[in-house]
Amino acid sequence: QSLHGMLAIAMLFLSACAFPAVVENMIVTPQDVGDISPSPNFENGIAIVQVDKGKEINSLLSVKVVNASFQKALSASLQQNGLLAVPQSLSNFDLFANLISLNRPLFGGNFKVTSNIKYRVVERETKITWYEELISASYTTAYSSTGLPVGGMRLANEGAIRENIKEFIIRLSKKNPQDVNG
């Protein structure tokens, strides 16, 4: 009987992992970044050109973070923080983002997920790279806060991506033209 119970729990865990991440849980609001204002160089001037994810992300044991949901969260975060060009065709800068990996535990009481995303911002007219960096950010969800390990893993994935986008916005807000080579 205990084997059947363990198998049932394992099947529930694995089947629920197929649910996609919730975009709203990955969006960075102005309240999340505090008193940070966008650099005047990038204010309302960025277009998201390309969003990719690494092959490591396509794991059976992961909550799905598909390109579309990552791109929607990134776009909404940039828009809410005054960085997204609307319409995108009027942007001065192109953003390329690559979700390299989501590092997560298989089991445990708490779920700590670390997202690794590489961002590159290129001036559209000159093709000069103004910003390029791999950012790692983590988020931990306690098992007890969700009642089920699957919910904890999904929330930890979403939180890790939100924290990563937040860190990108903060770092980009400090970027000035004289920092292009630094």
Summary of the structure (lengths in Angstrom):
residues: 182
radius of gyration: 18.1
end to end distance: 61.9
largest distance: 67.4
contacts: 559
relative contact order: 0.20
helix: 41%
strand: 27%
